[in-house]
Amino acid sequence: MRPLLDPIKFGTDGWRAIIAREFTFANVERVAQAYADYLTSNKEGSLIKQLVDVGQISEEEAESQLYKNVINNALPQNAPLVIVGFDRRFLSEHFAKRAAEVLVGNGFRIAVFGEAAPTPLISWTVRDLSAVGGLVITASHNPPDFNGFKIKASWGGSASPDTTAAVERLVDANPPKRAKVSADGHELLEPAVESYRSQVTSYIDIERLRRTPGKVIVDSMHGSGSNWVEGFLTGAALEVETIRSDREPLFGGVNPEPIDRNLEPLKQRVLGTRALVGLASDGDADRVGAVNERGETMTMHDMVPLLLLHLARKRKMTGGVVRTFSQSVLLKRIAAALNLKLYETPIGFKYVAELMLAEDILIGAEESGGIGLKGHIPERDGILNSLLFLEAVIAAGRTPSEMLCELHREFGEFHFGRRDLQIAVQTGLDLVETLTLDPPAAFNGDKGRAAESWDGAKLVLGAKSWFMFRQSGTDPVLRIYSAATSIEKMCGLLNAGEEFARS
């Protein structure tokens, strides 16, 4: 009897699982084979189809010829290229090597980063080298015992929902084929890395930042961001200090997500050095966070509106604005005031990326720290966005807290909060369904005006406040969101939401 295999399910951005329980070398091989099968099924990504077309031979003869080439390490230079990268989690580089072996076994050339690299750099490299795709071994902001498998599309961003669904369907369609990786393509990667550096340098007014006196603290949270932000800014009047820049697979005992409860070292260092601002990135450096000069964490509902105003008013840029289902009303108000078209999507940056590919989008953002920008790849980039936020602060000539006060005076005061409850997936899904089908007439003293169900269940209350349940797409966590016109009201909604969930 065939042994029962672990189910492979792709979530919001890739497949993620607990290391040594579901995330094993055998399961990584299964997913890598499914990805190889997906690429092979696409004409532009299939060397077999190339051999059939050029040699006018059957697919069976082409497969035999390809197998001989793989065994003899003689893949032709026109074999489709796949970029492979990894983060700093436990065994990530070894999982990446195993996935690369499967890709080579299926006739793909590979280029593997020699050390942990930011996910946006890997995505940039996929596009810069005209690769057919890429994969990153990372669990992003998940707890330290998780790892994951992200797929990158040829255009340099997260694979679409259709792609991940297709890969998921192909798991176990064929047994994994592995071959020795005789060359890892490092020589291909160096120009792409320099190209990424040039892109960031040309996008941001780096020289203005460097000559501005002051202190900036960067927190890499022990992730792949390492010293990348500091590397763009050193050697001038601006003093930059990076904390938690070393590899620590347990991430200092917190999830590497740049939200308030995980940023205590950054908050304390900003206060202790009287820094202008603190900047943070997550485990694979595609998300961004910030701490103001008072040592207070700024949420995405603070940062994204400020970035939008900087792009539109200071840089005079135009284009649409994308917000996900959990974003506050501020983006909607700013877009209307600036006469910019507003789009709304489910949670997950892959939906933002799809719009960035199809429409003229100025900025697209999700609540969890992912921001995409016009003129860059349609991808979250914690490195670029850290520098852009610093540019916005310096261009404003005011502290981040002053900028936020001005934002609230012009567009209204809103405060956002999130609480994560460790709850079994089915329990969380049942709670979402309950709030959707039978929403309460009132919640925490406010009358409910509407219950929206798109990506979770969202109850809109009076004075533009709202409350939302959403089951995570990547781990067994029920997320409770709220936004209100005061911190006290926002916290009250979170407390009421947690009580509702636990009742």
Secondary structure, DSSP 8 states (H G I E B T S, - for coil): ----------BTTBEEEEBTTTB-HHHHHHHHHHHHHHHHHSGGG-HHHHHHHHH---HHHHHHHHHHHHHTT---TTS-EEEEEE-SSTTHHHHHHHHHHHHHHTT-EEEE-SS---HHHHHHHHHHTT-SEEEEE--TTS-TTEEEEEEEETTTEE--HHHHHHHHHHTTSS-----------HHHHHHHHHHHHHHHHHHTTHHHHHTS-EEEEEE-TTSTTTTHHHHHH-SSSEEEEEES-S--TTGGGS-S--SGGG-HHHHHHHHHHT-SEEEEE-TTS--EEEE-TTS-EE-HHHHHHHHHHIIIIIS----EEEEETT--THHHHHHHHTT--EEEE-SSHHHHHHHHHHS-EEEEE-TTS-EEETTS-SS--HHHHHHHHHHHHHHHTS-HHHHHHHHHHHH---EEEEEEEE--HHHHHHHHHHHHHS--SEETTEE--EEEESSSEEEE-GGG-EEEEEE-SSSSEEEEEEEESSHHHHHHHHHHHHHHHH-
